[in-house]
Amino acid sequence: MKIEFMHPADQLLLFIQRIYRYGMTTTSGGNLSVKDRNGDIWITPAGVDKGALTRDDMVCVKADGTVEGIHRPSSEFPFHRLIYEARDDLAAIVHAHPPALVSFSIVRRIPDTRLLPNERQICGRIGMAPYALPGSEELGRNIAAVFAEGIDTVMLENHGVVVGSTDLFQAFRMFETLDFCARLEIEARRLGTPAPLTDEDFDIVRSEGQPRLPTFAPAFVSSEERKARQDMCGLIRRAYDQGLFTSTQGTFSQRLEGNGFLITPFGKDRKYMEPEDFVAVQDGRVEEGKIPSKSLLLHEAIYRLQPHVGSIVIAHPPNIMAFAVTDAPFDSRTIPESYILLRGAPKLAFDAVYRDPEATASRMTKDTPIAIVRNNCVIVTGQGLLSAFDRLEVAEYSAKSILAAKALGDIVHIDEGRIRELEVAFNL
C-alpha cells in the first residue's frame, strides 16, 4: 500500500477507522490531519461518529482559513495548525486517547521505550506538554512549543498523546508503538520492576545489520508455495487483529520443500501484508528485490537443526513480554492446554537472537516449542503455520490470565502428579 498515492480524505478515513476499531480512541475522542503540499490541512470532523465516518465527512481547511466540507473541522484544529506552523517538515498528525497512554498522562509520566530493542528508535524523543483547555489556543501553543524543540511525540498532561511525522503511516506507527510500550510497562509492573535495556544492549542491536545473502530469481512458484503465502497472509493479519503483532513487529516463516522457506519481509505493515510480499529463501539465497526479516538467520538455523519444525513465529505480545522484561518466571502449569502446548518456556539471554543463532536454534527441540528472550521477543515453533500460531495465542492468553489472577489471589499450579498424567496422556 502506497499512502502517497491516496487522497488525503482517504488517508484520514483509513487510519481513523484503524485507530477506532482497535480500541485506541472513542467515538468522540481523537483527531487526525494531513497537510497537503499546497498548504491545505485535511482533518477529521467535529461531532461525527468515528464508527461511521466516510471520506465525504473529512474537512479541508484552506491556507486562507476557508473551510470546505459538510462538517466543522475538529474542535482541536488549533493545535494542528500551530504544530504545522512550528514544524514545516511535518505533514501528518495523530491525536488520540488510548487507555494505556491516558494512564501515563494522568500520572504525568512518559512510557519507557527502552524495554525492547526497536521501540526507542521508532518513537524517538518524547516530550510532555502542560495541561490546557481542549481546543484552546493555549493548548495549541503548549503542544507546538514542544514540537518546536524537534520532538515528534508529545504526551499531554491529563489528556492523551499527539504524534507528528512526514505521513500518516509514519505517525501511526510511532503512535501505535508508544501505546504498545505503555501497555507493556503497565503489565510488567504487575509482576515487578521492569528492567530497561542498557547502552551496551543497544550497541549489540546497532551492530547487527541486515543479513546479506546471495539472491536468486525464482523460476516458478509452486502450488505449495502459493498456498503457504496465502495462509501466512491470513494468519499474520489475524495476529495483528488480535494484538499479537504490531504494524512493525512480528515475523512468521514457513518451511517449504527441500531447503527452502518463506519469511515475513522487513518494514512492511503487518495489517496490509499481501502474498507477494513474503520473501522466499532457498539454499542460503534470498529472493531478489526483497528484504527479509532481520531474524532470517535464526529461522534458517532452526529449520536446519530442528527437522520437526515446520513453522516459526517471532513476536512481542505485551502480556507474555511482561515476563521477558522482568525477573518473573513464566509457569505454564495453569490449565492443561497451556502446559500441553507450551511446556517449560525457558528464558534466553537478550542477545540470543543476534550473537549465536545456532546455539539458540539448538534449544528449540520438541520438548521446548517456545522460548522467551529477555527484553526482546518470544520464539514459537510448530509443525505447521496453524500450530505455531495457536501456540503464540495460548502463550499470550496464558500470560494474560496469570497477570489477571494476581488481582484475585495466590495462583495454584497443576501439581507434578497431574503434570505426569498429562505427559502420558498426550505423549509429551
Secondary structure, 3 states (H helix, E strand, C coil): CCHHHCCHHHHHHHHHHHHHHCCCCCCCCCEEEEECCCCCEEECECCCCCCCCCHHHCEEECCCCCEECCCCECCCHHHHHHHHHHCCCCCEEEEECCHHHHHHHHCCCCCCCCCCCCHHHHHCCEEEECCCCCCCHHHHHHHHHHHCCCCCEEEECCCEEEEEECCHHHHHHHHHHHHHHHHHHHHHHHHCCCCCCCHHHHHHHHHCCCCCCCEECCCCCCHHHHHHHHHHHHHHHHHHHCCCCCCCCCEEEEECCCCEEEECECCCCHHHCCHHHCEEEECCEEECCCCECCCHHHHHHHHHHCCCCCEEEEECCHHHHHHHCCCCCCCCCCCHHHHHHHCCCCEECHHHHCCCHHHHHHHCCCCCCEEEECCCEEEEEECCHHHHHHHHHHHHHHHHHHHHHCCCCCCCCCCHHHHHHHHHHCCC
